[in-house]
């Protein structure tokens, strides 16, 4: 019965292992949906600031 203690070089190989995502774990529709939602928020906020800062009339926070 041999009880072998792992050497430092044996454990170093397992520390560098990166978990790879399989095809089923990556959701391109969900990722694209998040990007579209963030972009729409950005566009809406930009439009709101355009009316407030440059045109001086239109949507306002305080009437």
N, C-alpha and C positions, 0 to 999 in steps of 0.2 A: 504494500500500500504506500503509494508515493503522494505526499502532500507538497505540491510545488507552489511556491509563492510567486505571483506574477511580478515580473520585472518592470521597471519604469518604462522601458521601451515598448512593452506589450500594451500597457494602458495608454500610452501616448497615441497609439494608432486608433484606439476606439474614441478618444476625445475629439479627433478631427472629423468624425463621421457627421455628415450633414443629412438631416431628414429630407428626403426628396418627396415632393408632392406628386401623387399619382394623377391620372387623368380625371378620376371621379372626385378628387378633393379640390380641384380648382373650378371656381364658378365664374366663367367669363360674363354671364348675363348679370350676375350680382355686382361684379366689379364695374361693368359698363353702366349699370343703373346708378351706382353711387357717383360716378363721374358726371353723369347727366344731371343728377339732383344738385350736386355742388355747383355745376356750371349754371343751372337755372337760378339758384340762389344768388350767385355772383351777378348775373345779368339783371335780376330784379333789384338788387341793391344798387347797382350802377345806375339803372334807370331812375330810381328814387332820388339818388344824389344828383343826377343831372337836372331834374326838375327843381330841386331845392337850391342848388348852387348856381346854376347858369341861367335858367329861365326866370326864376323868381316867382313863378306862378304855377299852379298845379297842385299835386299832392303835397300836403304839409303835415308835420307832426302836430303843431299847435296852430289852430285855425286863426 
